[in-house]
């Protein structure tokens, strides 16, 4: 197998990458991947699963190459992380320059410019023109935990409301916020207290317009929690793990209005939806809302671990000195990567590309839906599109079909991810560096897998 350096090509978005092709030279998994998976079984905790049974050795553009020489179409982006493409040259250059300078001081010990620059960039590009401040962390779950801490400190109240189908992480507090039991919560309790759950707007299943869905949620909050006890509500503007559920128009604005009137902090969890993924820089912009606090991670740093809480300066400043932070939060290498990634998001046509990808994916999936009643719904925005699979006779979720289509697609060299409270949704999260040819080929494979299931 030749090395990536021997076979560089140019993608439409300008990054050097691997040959942009689906190529199967062995069955999946091939022998080298099988060797790694055997070692994984012996060395790695059983609770750490994997979706594609391959040993990744290179990735770029819209493909992942494994140790056996197979080139797989990547429709998952490492769960919406490598949005600008894997190993983007601007990110690589920024990381190489920073790692030669210093790898760590701890920002709380000896501050450095890149942390402040990332905070300034987030304050500028997140929704709203009010005064903002940011704090940096390592993971999405850590950002959510800190957003809740900040909201509780600011309001002097304790209760937090999350929503049906929501996913917010795997730590104790974020498991409590997360709706789905398996595999995220089962057996790991007891969970953090003062967490409540409200009904989400799910147009495909509840049939409610946004105003009625919001009225239902607010009524539950007022009766079962009470605004006087409520520090914050937290919601993904478009649900991620819960099934890429897009709320009906008017749902989110009504929640924001109620929060403003009741001294409740509105937290938008944009960890999966942020940074051009939905065709806007943040999904909140799609719905015309301005959160009090916004949590970000995943796509923020081109594949390096970084997360943030950004929000109204008065709320962010509520914590006492030393109340926020962490040893690795805002690591200088991750910050350098984030500054490069934000440059790409703002200046290299990422929003436009996400909307182009939406046109391709929705068009292909709507064509499938028109001819196959097992495709119950197609939804999403930008490069965050999903298909919900159902029993056509009853409309009930069909998790078995969904798993079969995903497994067959991966076996044919197309990485897709499943999600949804009922396990019946395939989500499409391609890197924005993917070509239209690869998108269409990937959808051809998915369509064939559905036909054969």
Order of alpha helices (4+ residues) and beta strands (2+ residues): beta-beta-alpha-beta-beta-beta-alpha-alpha-alpha-beta-alpha-beta-alpha-beta-alpha-alpha-beta-alpha-beta-alpha-beta-beta-alpha-alpha-alpha-beta-beta-alpha-beta-beta-beta-alpha
